[in-house]
């Protein structure tokens, strides 16, 4: 009988390459194991492309297995060549250490670290063991285990040979193999998971394990397919760049909006990959996408699940409040900070801090094309300032409508918003 967890991973489309599918299924059916996934601290925050393997690891924890989360304080100093066409920019030790702290906080949002639990998540930093290896130790203990030919055949290295690869990044797979050995010996780790670009690193780790132990060493690895959009464009990018987990880089409202704007052709796949909703719940939402797409129930469920997971319930409530206020046009329901957050991506205009008649104001801000048009817009009730409709041609835009004495939100019609900032 197929293992329940394996069945769920297959249904969600989370199993790609496996080193030994039958052996892995047998192991998971007979034991509760420790397994790991690594994250290199290349920035002080992860983005949504990073979290697919982590969410998959969380599924293992929910089935009673013990996740070991490796933050690469050492490997982050070197740089993984996987999935890249050029060398990474090296970071200072201080930068990497700072990035480690930021990523740790985000991992604590996803996993259960309760020490009272039998399968509490464990957080480790490979700087604690790789950082103690001397160059001679590394070359003797690991460098002799694999031939250069073996390493050159790995896709993550072979794909870089035309452009060139430094010895530093070439050695990365050996460092990651050393991680697998350390975790196998010291934490009982039996499996590594990662994105599809990590296949070469994972199989190298298993080969080094075999050579440093014995032929009967039973460890496994599998990768998760790259997430793509139905139209073939890259997942996880917006006009403003990556969608970060850090609220200072991507606000909870922007985060919520990314998910709620998922296309009908993508949303069910995203529900399977990113959420912990049950198969029954997702299949019901799939029916809704087909039969009543205008209700966008699947997108709402996706946005709610992801925003709550990454930012918490309070942030989700705030994101939904901003969304509702913008939909209804009731901006007065929002705080100044919520307004600043909500209108971060709208067109902007800049002007001096001086009192202006409403007609001059909306023409200078580019909201209306001419003074004649501006007068028509005002008298017709098409202009709102900070959510209040303005129909008086003598209305003056002054300090009383400058929020935080810094900006004003003007709207023409139902949807054309402009943030006017003052210098």
C-alpha positions as CSV (number, residue, x, y, z in Angstrom):
1,X,0.0,0.0,0.0
2,X,1.3,3.4,-0.9
3,X,2.4,5.5,2.0
4,X,-0.1,8.2,2.8
5,X,2.5,11.0,2.9
6,X,3.9,9.9,-0.5
7,X,0.4,9.8,-1.9
8,X,-0.2,13.4,-0.8
9,X,3.2,14.6,-2.2
10,X,2.4,13.0,-5.5
11,X,-1.1,14.5,-5.7
12,X,0.3,17.9,-4.9
13,X,3.0,17.5,-7.6
14,X,5.9,17.8,-5.2
15,X,7.9,14.7,-6.1
16,X,10.3,15.2,-9.0
17,X,13.6,13.3,-8.9
18,X,14.1,10.5,-6.3
19,X,17.3,8.6,-5.5
20,X,15.4,5.5,-4.6
21,X,11.6,5.8,-4.7
22,X,10.8,2.3,-3.4
23,X,13.4,2.5,-0.6
24,X,12.2,5.9,0.5
25,X,8.6,4.8,0.6
26,X,9.5,1.7,2.6
27,X,11.5,3.8,5.1
28,X,8.7,6.3,5.6
29,X,6.2,3.5,6.1
30,X,8.3,1.8,8.8
31,X,9.9,4.7,10.7
32,X,9.6,8.3,11.7
33,X,12.8,9.8,10.4
34,X,14.9,13.0,10.6
35,X,15.3,14.8,7.3
36,X,16.7,18.1,6.3
37,X,16.6,21.0,3.9
38,X,19.1,23.8,3.6
39,X,18.8,27.5,3.0
40,X,21.8,29.7,2.2
41,X,21.6,33.2,3.7
42,X,22.2,35.1,0.4
43,X,19.9,37.8,1.7
44,X,18.3,38.7,5.1
45,X,15.0,37.4,3.9
46,X,13.7,34.5,1.8
47,X,11.3,35.1,-1.0
48,X,8.4,32.8,-2.0
49,X,10.5,30.8,-4.5
50,X,12.6,29.6,-1.5
51,X,9.8,28.2,0.6
52,X,8.5,25.3,-1.6
53,X,11.0,22.8,-0.2
54,X,10.5,24.2,3.3
55,X,6.7,23.8,3.1
56,X,7.2,20.3,1.8
57,X,9.5,19.6,4.8
58,X,6.7,20.9,7.0
59,X,4.4,18.3,5.5
60,X,6.8,15.7,6.8
61,X,6.6,17.2,10.3
62,X,2.8,17.1,10.2
63,X,3.1,13.3,9.5
64,X,5.3,12.8,12.6
65,X,8.8,13.1,11.0
66,X,11.5,15.4,12.4
67,X,12.7,18.3,10.3
68,X,16.2,19.6,10.6
69,X,16.6,23.1,9.1
70,X,20.1,24.0,8.0
71,X,21.0,27.6,7.6
72,X,24.2,27.9,5.6
73,X,26.3,30.3,7.5
74,X,29.4,28.6,5.9
75,X,28.1,27.6,2.5
76,X,26.6,31.1,2.2
77,X,30.1,32.5,2.3
78,X,31.0,30.4,-0.8
79,X,28.0,30.5,-3.1
80,X,26.0,27.7,-4.7
81,X,26.5,27.6,-8.5
82,X,23.2,25.7,-9.0
83,X,20.8,27.5,-11.3
84,X,23.1,30.4,-12.0
85,X,24.9,31.5,-15.1
86,X,27.5,33.6,-13.3
87,X,29.5,33.8,-10.0
88,X,27.7,35.1,-6.9
89,X,28.9,38.3,-5.3
90,X,30.7,37.3,-2.1
91,X,29.4,38.7,1.1
92,X,31.2,39.6,4.3
93,X,31.0,37.5,7.4
94,X,28.9,40.2,9.1
95,X,26.5,40.3,6.2
96,X,26.0,36.5,6.2
97,X,25.6,36.5,10.0
98,X,22.9,39.2,9.8
99,X,21.2,37.3,7.0
100,X,21.1,34.1,9.1
101,X,19.2,35.9,11.9
102,X,16.6,37.2,9.4
103,X,16.0,33.8,7.9
104,X,15.8,32.1,11.3
105,X,12.8,34.3,12.3
106,X,11.0,33.3,9.1
107,X,11.6,29.6,9.6
108,X,10.0,29.9,13.0
109,X,6.8,31.1,11.3
110,X,6.6,27.9,9.3
111,X,7.7,25.1,11.6
112,X,6.8,23.8,15.1
113,X,9.9,24.2,17.3
114,X,8.0,23.3,20.5
115,X,10.6,21.3,22.6
116,X,7.8,19.4,24.2
117,X,7.0,17.8,20.9
118,X,8.6,14.5,19.9
119,X,9.2,15.8,16.4
120,X,10.1,19.4,17.1
121,X,12.0,21.1,14.3
122,X,15.7,21.7,14.9
123,X,17.7,24.6,13.5
124,X,21.4,24.2,12.8
125,X,24.0,26.4,11.1
126,X,26.8,24.7,9.1
127,X,29.2,27.4,10.2
128,X,29.3,25.5,13.5
129,X,31.1,22.5,11.9
130,X,32.4,23.5,8.5
131,X,33.8,26.6,10.1
132,X,36.1,24.4,12.3
133,X,37.6,22.5,9.4
134,X,41.1,23.6,8.3
135,X,41.9,23.6,4.6
136,X,44.1,20.5,5.1
137,X,41.2,18.7,6.9
138,X,38.8,19.5,4.1
139,X,41.1,18.4,1.3
140,X,42.1,15.2,3.0
141,X,38.7,14.2,4.5
142,X,36.5,15.2,1.5
143,X,38.6,16.3,-1.5
144,X,40.0,12.8,-1.9
145,X,36.6,11.2,-2.0
146,X,35.4,12.3,-5.5
147,X,37.2,12.7,-8.8
148,X,37.1,15.9,-10.7
149,X,35.5,14.0,-13.5
150,X,32.6,13.1,-11.2
151,X,32.1,16.7,-10.2
152,X,32.3,18.0,-13.7
153,X,29.5,15.7,-14.8
154,X,27.0,17.3,-12.4
155,X,24.6,19.7,-14.1
156,X,25.1,22.5,-11.7
157,X,28.8,22.5,-12.6
158,X,28.6,21.4,-16.3
159,X,26.2,24.2,-17.1
160,X,28.8,26.7,-15.9
161,X,31.8,25.5,-17.8
162,X,31.4,27.7,-20.9
163,X,31.1,30.8,-18.8
164,X,33.7,29.7,-16.3
165,X,33.4,28.7,-12.6
166,X,35.7,29.5,-9.8
167,X,37.3,26.8,-7.6
168,X,35.3,28.4,-4.7
169,X,31.9,27.6,-6.3
170,X,33.2,24.3,-7.8
171,X,33.9,23.1,-4.2
172,X,30.4,24.0,-3.0
173,X,29.0,20.5,-3.6
174,X,31.7,19.0,-1.4
175,X,30.8,21.4,1.4
176,X,27.1,20.4,1.1
177,X,28.1,16.8,1.1
178,X,30.0,17.4,4.3
179,X,26.8,18.8,5.7
180,X,24.9,15.6,4.9
181,X,27.7,13.5,6.6
182,X,27.6,15.7,9.7
183,X,23.8,15.6,10.0
184,X,23.7,11.8,9.3
185,X,26.3,11.2,12.1
186,X,25.2,13.7,14.7
187,X,21.4,14.2,14.1
188,X,20.4,10.9,12.6
189,X,19.3,12.5,9.3
190,X,18.3,10.0,6.7
191,X,17.1,12.2,3.9
192,X,17.7,15.5,2.1
193,X,15.1,17.4,0.1
194,X,15.5,20.5,-2.1
195,X,14.5,22.3,-5.3
196,X,15.2,20.6,-8.7
197,X,18.4,22.7,-9.0
198,X,19.8,20.8,-5.9
199,X,19.8,17.3,-7.5
200,X,23.6,17.4,-8.1
201,X,24.3,18.5,-4.6
202,X,22.0,15.9,-3.1
203,X,23.4,13.0,-5.0
204,X,26.9,14.1,-4.3
205,X,26.1,14.1,-0.6
206,X,24.8,10.5,-0.8
207,X,27.9,9.4,-2.7
208,X,30.1,10.9,0.0
209,X,28.0,9.3,2.7
210,X,28.5,5.9,0.9
211,X,32.3,6.4,0.7
212,X,32.7,7.6,4.3
213,X,30.6,4.9,5.8
214,X,29.7,1.5,4.2
215,X,27.8,0.1,1.3
216,X,24.8,-0.5,3.4
217,X,24.3,3.1,4.4
218,X,20.7,3.9,3.7
219,X,20.0,7.6,3.0
220,X,17.8,9.2,0.5
221,X,17.1,12.4,-1.4
222,X,14.4,13.9,-3.6
223,X,13.8,17.1,-5.4
224,X,10.7,19.2,-5.9
225,X,9.9,20.5,-9.4
226,X,10.4,24.2,-10.3
227,X,7.1,26.1,-9.9
228,X,6.1,27.8,-13.1
229,X,3.0,29.8,-14.3
230,X,0.7,28.3,-16.8
231,X,1.8,30.9,-19.4
232,X,5.4,29.9,-18.9
233,X,6.5,33.1,-17.2
234,X,8.6,33.0,-14.1
235,X,6.8,32.4,-10.8
236,X,7.2,34.7,-7.8
237,X,8.1,37.9,-9.6
238,X,6.1,41.1,-9.8
239,X,6.7,44.4,-11.5
240,X,8.4,45.5,-8.2
241,X,10.7,42.4,-8.1
242,X,10.7,39.4,-5.8
243,X,7.9,38.7,-3.4
244,X,9.8,38.6,0.0
245,X,8.7,37.1,3.3
246,X,10.1,40.1,5.2
247,X,7.2,42.5,5.8
248,X,9.6,45.5,5.3
249,X,10.5,44.3,1.8
250,X,7.1,43.1,0.7
251,X,4.3,44.4,3.0
252,X,1.6,41.9,4.1
253,X,-0.9,43.8,1.9
254,X,1.4,43.4,-1.2
255,X,2.0,39.8,-0.2
256,X,-1.8,39.2,0.0
257,X,-2.4,40.9,-3.3
258,X,0.2,38.7,-5.1
259,X,-1.7,35.6,-4.1
260,X,-5.2,36.9,-4.6
261,X,-4.3,38.0,-8.2
262,X,-3.3,34.4,-9.1
263,X,-4.7,33.4,-12.5
264,X,-7.5,30.8,-12.6
265,X,-5.1,28.6,-14.6
266,X,-2.6,28.7,-11.8
267,X,-4.5,28.9,-8.5
268,X,-5.4,25.3,-8.0
269,X,-1.7,24.2,-8.5
270,X,-0.6,26.9,-6.0
271,X,-3.2,25.7,-3.5
272,X,-1.7,22.2,-3.7
273,X,2.0,23.3,-3.5
274,X,1.8,26.2,-1.0
275,X,-1.1,25.5,1.4
276,X,-2.0,22.9,3.9
277,X,-5.6,22.7,2.9
278,X,-6.9,19.2,2.5
279,X,-7.4,17.4,-0.8
280,X,-11.2,17.7,-0.3
281,X,-11.0,21.4,0.3
282,X,-8.8,22.1,-2.7
283,X,-10.9,19.9,-5.0
284,X,-14.0,21.9,-3.9
285,X,-12.2,25.1,-4.7
286,X,-11.2,23.7,-8.1
287,X,-14.9,23.2,-8.9
288,X,-15.6,26.8,-7.9
289,X,-12.9,28.0,-10.3
290,X,-14.6,26.1,-13.1
291,X,-18.2,26.9,-12.2
292,X,-18.1,30.3,-10.5
293,X,-14.8,31.9,-11.3
294,X,-16.1,35.4,-10.7
295,X,-16.3,34.7,-6.9
296,X,-12.6,34.0,-6.8
297,X,-13.0,31.7,-3.8
298,X,-9.8,29.8,-4.6
299,X,-7.7,32.9,-4.8
300,X,-9.1,34.2,-1.5
301,X,-8.4,30.9,0.2
302,X,-4.8,31.0,-1.2
303,X,-4.2,34.6,-0.1
304,X,-5.6,34.0,3.3
305,X,-3.6,30.8,3.9
306,X,-0.3,32.2,2.8
307,X,-0.6,35.6,4.5
308,X,-1.6,34.0,7.7
309,X,1.2,31.5,7.6
310,X,4.0,34.0,6.8
311,X,2.7,37.1,8.6
312,X,0.1,36.0,11.1
313,X,-3.6,36.6,11.6
314,X,-3.4,40.3,12.5
315,X,-1.5,41.0,9.3
316,X,-4.0,39.0,7.3
317,X,-6.9,41.0,8.8
318,X,-5.1,44.3,8.0
319,X,-4.5,43.1,4.4
320,X,-8.1,42.2,4.0
321,X,-9.3,45.5,5.5
322,X,-7.1,47.5,3.1
323,X,-8.4,45.4,0.2
324,X,-12.0,46.0,1.2
325,X,-11.5,49.7,1.7
326,X,-9.9,50.1,-1.8
327,X,-12.7,48.0,-3.4
328,X,-15.4,50.2,-1.7
329,X,-13.5,53.5,-2.0
330,X,-13.9,54.0,1.8
331,X,-10.3,55.2,2.4
332,X,-11.3,56.7,5.7
333,X,-11.5,53.2,7.2
334,X,-7.7,53.1,6.8
335,X,-4.9,54.4,9.0
336,X,-2.3,56.7,7.5
337,X,0.3,53.9,7.5
338,X,-2.2,51.5,5.9
339,X,-2.9,54.1,3.2
340,X,0.8,54.5,2.6
341,X,1.1,50.7,2.3
342,X,-1.9,50.3,0.0
343,X,-0.9,52.9,-2.5
344,X,2.8,52.0,-2.7
345,X,2.4,50.9,-6.3
346,X,0.1,53.5,-7.8
347,X,1.2,56.4,-10.0
348,X,2.8,59.2,-8.0
349,X,3.2,63.0,-8.5
350,X,5.4,65.4,-6.5
351,X,4.8,69.0,-5.7
352,X,5.7,71.7,-3.2
353,X,4.0,72.1,0.2
354,X,1.8,75.1,-0.7
355,X,-2.0,75.6,-0.8
356,X,-3.5,74.9,-4.2
357,X,-7.0,75.2,-5.6
358,X,-8.4,71.7,-6.4
359,X,-8.5,72.4,-10.1
360,X,-4.8,73.4,-10.2
361,X,-3.9,70.6,-8.0
362,X,-5.4,67.8,-10.1
363,X,-4.0,69.2,-13.3
364,X,-0.5,69.6,-11.9
365,X,-0.7,66.0,-10.5
366,X,-1.6,64.7,-14.0
367,X,-5.0,63.5,-12.7
368,X,-7.0,65.5,-15.2
369,X,-5.7,66.5,-18.6
370,X,-6.7,70.2,-18.6
371,X,-8.3,72.8,-16.4
372,X,-11.5,72.5,-18.4
373,X,-11.5,68.7,-17.8
374,X,-10.6,69.2,-14.2
375,X,-13.6,71.5,-13.6
376,X,-15.9,69.0,-15.2
377,X,-14.4,66.2,-13.1
378,X,-14.9,68.1,-9.9
379,X,-18.5,69.2,-10.6
380,X,-19.4,65.7,-11.8
381,X,-18.2,64.2,-8.5
382,X,-15.4,62.2,-10.1
383,X,-12.7,63.5,-7.8
384,X,-12.0,62.3,-4.2
385,X,-9.2,63.4,-1.8
386,X,-8.3,60.9,0.8
387,X,-11.6,59.1,0.2
388,X,-13.8,62.3,0.5
389,X,-15.5,63.4,-2.7
390,X,-14.8,67.0,-3.7
391,X,-17.4,68.9,-5.8
392,X,-16.6,72.4,-4.7
393,X,-14.5,74.3,-7.3
394,X,-13.2,76.5,-4.5
395,X,-11.8,73.6,-2.4
396,X,-8.2,74.2,-1.4
397,X,-5.7,71.4,-1.0
398,X,-3.8,72.5,2.1
399,X,-2.0,71.0,5.1
400,X,-5.3,69.6,6.5
401,X,-5.4,67.0,3.8
402,X,-1.6,66.2,3.8
403,X,-1.3,62.8,5.6
404,X,1.7,62.8,7.9
405,X,2.3,66.2,6.2
406,X,3.8,64.0,3.5
407,X,1.3,62.7,1.0
408,X,-2.3,62.9,-0.3
409,X,-4.3,60.3,-2.1
410,X,-6.4,61.6,-5.0
411,X,-8.8,59.5,-7.0
412,X,-10.5,60.1,-10.4
413,X,-13.4,57.9,-11.1
414,X,-13.6,54.5,-9.4
415,X,-10.1,53.2,-9.9
416,X,-7.6,55.9,-11.0
417,X,-5.6,56.6,-7.9
418,X,-2.6,58.9,-7.6
419,X,-0.3,59.4,-4.6
420,X,0.8,63.0,-4.4
421,X,3.9,63.5,-2.3
422,X,5.0,66.9,-0.9
423,X,8.6,68.2,-0.6
